[in-house]
Amino acid sequence: MKEPVYIVGNPAAAPPLEELVARVARGDRDAFSAVHDAVAGPLLGVVRRVLRDRAQSEEVAQEVLVEVWRTAGRYRPDLGSVTNWVLTLAHRRAVDRVRSVEASAARERRAGLLEQNTPAYDEVSEQVETRLEQEQVRRCLGSLTERQRESVTLAYYRGLTYREVAELLALPLGTVKTRLRDGLIRLRDCLGVGT
């Protein structure tokens, strides 16, 4: 079935759309203008129903018309009318745009979550450095005698005063001070502090 084409001037003299598309395939700009005039309204209507955004709809409609110009030679009349072909191109392009926008929004959400949950580089390097220092301190504490380690742990990790350490261990204050001093010297040497 031939579709009527309404061209300003003499509608009776207008060739059918299939013939116009064949001429478009050969680069006829006037034929393209006639095809444009015939399909632009329905094309924009289909795209607007899918996208609902006027600016994006106009952009997609323009992309479809460019595609019609470039691919007019692929139109096959045995598969349907020119209008149906153009509207199918329009619908597909509009759906592709919706998917693209949704995928972009999803990527932005994921990137935002990743950025929110990923500590800054300085924070990560600081955490690694702290863990390495902690491991080195543990190793160096292991190199102390049991009496030195016990005194250092009570005084520096539990926060007891020298007098409280002496009372807890039932030792004279001078003995505790000596153990702490010797233990701290060994820790300093093991950790490489002040060298």
C-alpha positions as CSV (number, residue, x, y, z in Angstrom):
1,M,0.0,0.0,0.0
2,K,1.4,3.4,-1.0
3,E,1.5,6.1,1.6
4,P,0.4,9.6,0.6
5,V,3.0,12.3,1.0
6,Y,1.8,15.8,1.6
7,I,4.1,18.3,0.1
8,V,3.2,22.0,0.2
9,G,2.2,23.1,-3.3
10,N,0.7,20.2,-5.3
11,P,-0.1,17.1,-3.1
12,A,-1.3,15.1,-6.2
13,A,2.1,15.4,-7.8
14,A,3.9,13.9,-4.7
15,P,5.6,10.6,-5.3
16,P,5.0,7.8,-2.9
17,L,7.4,7.6,0.2
18,E,9.0,4.4,-1.1
19,E,10.1,6.1,-4.2
20,L,11.3,9.1,-2.2
21,V,13.4,6.8,0.1
22,A,14.9,5.2,-3.0
23,R,15.9,8.6,-4.3
24,V,17.3,9.5,-0.8
25,A,19.4,6.4,-1.1
26,R,21.0,7.9,-4.2
27,G,21.7,11.2,-2.3
28,D,18.6,13.3,-3.4
29,R,18.3,16.1,-0.9
30,D,14.9,17.2,-2.1
31,A,13.5,13.7,-1.7
32,F,14.9,13.6,1.8
33,S,13.2,16.9,2.6
34,A,9.9,15.4,1.4
35,V,10.5,12.3,3.5
36,H,11.4,14.5,6.5
37,D,8.2,16.5,6.2
38,A,6.1,13.3,6.0
39,V,7.6,11.4,8.9
40,A,8.9,14.1,11.3
41,G,5.6,14.5,13.3
42,P,4.9,10.9,13.9
43,L,8.6,10.2,14.6
44,L,8.8,12.9,17.3
45,G,5.5,11.6,18.8
46,V,6.9,8.1,19.2
47,V,10.2,9.3,20.7
48,R,8.4,11.7,23.1
49,R,6.2,8.8,24.4
50,V,9.3,6.9,25.3
51,L,11.6,9.7,26.6
52,R,9.1,12.3,27.9
53,D,11.8,14.9,27.8
54,R,11.4,17.4,25.0
55,A,15.1,18.3,24.5
56,Q,16.2,14.6,24.4
57,S,13.3,13.7,22.2
58,E,14.2,16.3,19.6
59,E,17.8,15.2,19.7
60,V,16.9,11.5,19.2
61,A,14.5,12.5,16.4
62,Q,17.3,14.3,14.7
63,E,19.6,11.3,15.1
64,V,16.9,9.1,13.5
65,L,16.5,11.4,10.5
66,V,20.3,11.4,10.0
67,E,20.1,7.6,10.2
68,V,17.3,7.6,7.6
69,W,19.5,9.7,5.3
70,R,22.6,7.4,5.8
71,T,20.7,4.1,5.6
72,A,17.9,4.7,3.1
73,G,19.4,2.1,0.8
74,R,18.7,-0.5,3.5
75,Y,14.9,0.1,3.5
76,R,13.0,-3.0,2.3
77,P,9.4,-2.3,1.1
78,D,8.6,-6.0,1.5
79,L,9.0,-5.7,5.3
80,G,6.7,-2.8,5.8
81,S,5.9,0.8,5.0
82,V,8.4,3.7,5.1
83,T,6.6,5.2,8.0
84,N,6.8,1.9,10.0
85,W,10.5,1.6,9.2
86,V,11.2,5.1,10.4
87,L,9.0,4.7,13.5
88,T,10.8,1.4,14.3
89,L,14.1,3.1,14.0
90,A,12.8,5.9,16.3
91,H,11.5,3.6,18.9
92,R,14.7,1.6,19.1
93,R,16.8,4.7,19.3
94,A,14.6,6.1,22.1
95,V,14.8,2.9,24.1
96,D,18.5,2.9,23.6
97,R,18.7,6.4,25.0
98,V,16.6,5.4,28.0
99,R,18.9,2.4,28.7
100,S,22.0,4.6,28.2
101,V,20.7,7.2,30.7
102,E,19.8,4.5,33.2
103,A,23.1,2.8,32.9
104,S,24.9,6.1,33.3
105,A,22.9,6.9,36.4
106,A,23.7,3.5,37.8
107,R,27.4,4.0,37.1
108,E,27.3,7.3,38.8
109,R,25.5,5.8,41.9
110,R,28.1,3.0,42.1
111,A,31.0,5.5,41.7
112,G,29.5,7.7,44.4
113,L,29.1,4.7,46.8
114,L,32.6,3.5,46.0
115,E,34.1,7.0,46.6
116,Q,32.1,7.3,49.8
117,N,33.3,3.9,51.1
118,T,36.9,4.1,49.9
119,P,39.2,5.9,52.3
120,A,41.5,8.5,50.9
121,Y,44.9,7.4,49.8
122,D,46.6,9.2,52.8
123,E,44.3,7.4,55.2
124,V,45.1,4.0,53.7
125,S,48.8,4.6,53.7
126,E,48.6,5.8,57.3
127,Q,46.7,2.7,58.3
128,V,49.3,0.4,56.7
129,E,52.1,2.3,58.3
130,T,50.4,2.1,61.8
131,R,49.9,-1.7,61.4
132,L,53.5,-2.1,60.4
133,E,54.7,-0.1,63.4
134,Q,52.4,-2.1,65.7
135,E,53.9,-5.4,64.4
136,Q,57.4,-4.1,64.9
137,V,56.5,-3.0,68.5
138,R,55.0,-6.5,69.2
139,R,58.1,-8.2,67.8
140,C,60.4,-5.9,69.9
141,L,58.3,-6.5,73.1
142,G,58.9,-10.2,72.4
143,S,62.6,-9.6,72.6
144,L,62.4,-8.3,76.2
145,T,62.9,-10.5,79.2
146,E,59.6,-11.6,80.8
147,R,60.1,-9.3,83.8
148,Q,60.9,-6.3,81.5
149,R,57.9,-7.0,79.2
150,E,55.6,-7.3,82.3
151,S,56.7,-4.0,83.7
152,V,56.5,-2.1,80.4
153,T,53.1,-3.6,79.6
154,L,51.7,-2.6,83.0
155,A,53.2,0.9,82.9
156,Y,52.6,1.8,79.2
157,Y,49.7,-0.3,78.0
158,R,47.6,-0.4,81.1
159,G,48.6,3.1,82.2
160,L,49.7,2.3,85.7
161,T,52.2,4.5,87.6
162,Y,55.6,3.2,88.6
163,R,54.4,3.0,92.2
164,E,51.3,1.0,91.1
165,V,53.4,-1.4,89.1
166,A,55.7,-1.9,92.1
167,E,52.7,-2.6,94.4
168,L,51.0,-4.9,91.9
169,L,54.2,-6.9,91.4
170,A,55.2,-6.7,95.1
171,L,58.6,-5.3,94.2
172,P,60.6,-2.4,95.5
173,L,60.0,0.8,93.4
174,G,63.7,1.0,92.5
175,T,63.6,-2.5,91.0
176,V,60.6,-1.6,88.9
177,K,62.3,1.6,87.6
178,T,65.4,-0.4,86.7
179,R,63.4,-3.0,84.8
180,L,61.4,-0.3,83.0
181,R,64.6,1.7,82.1
182,D,66.3,-1.4,80.8
183,G,63.2,-2.6,78.9
184,L,62.7,0.8,77.2
185,I,66.4,0.9,76.2
186,R,66.1,-2.5,74.6
187,L,62.8,-1.4,72.8
188,R,64.5,1.8,71.6
189,D,67.4,-0.2,70.2
190,C,65.1,-2.8,68.6
191,L,62.9,-0.2,67.0
192,G,65.9,1.8,65.8
193,V,64.6,5.0,67.5
194,G,67.3,7.8,67.8
195,T,69.8,6.0,65.6
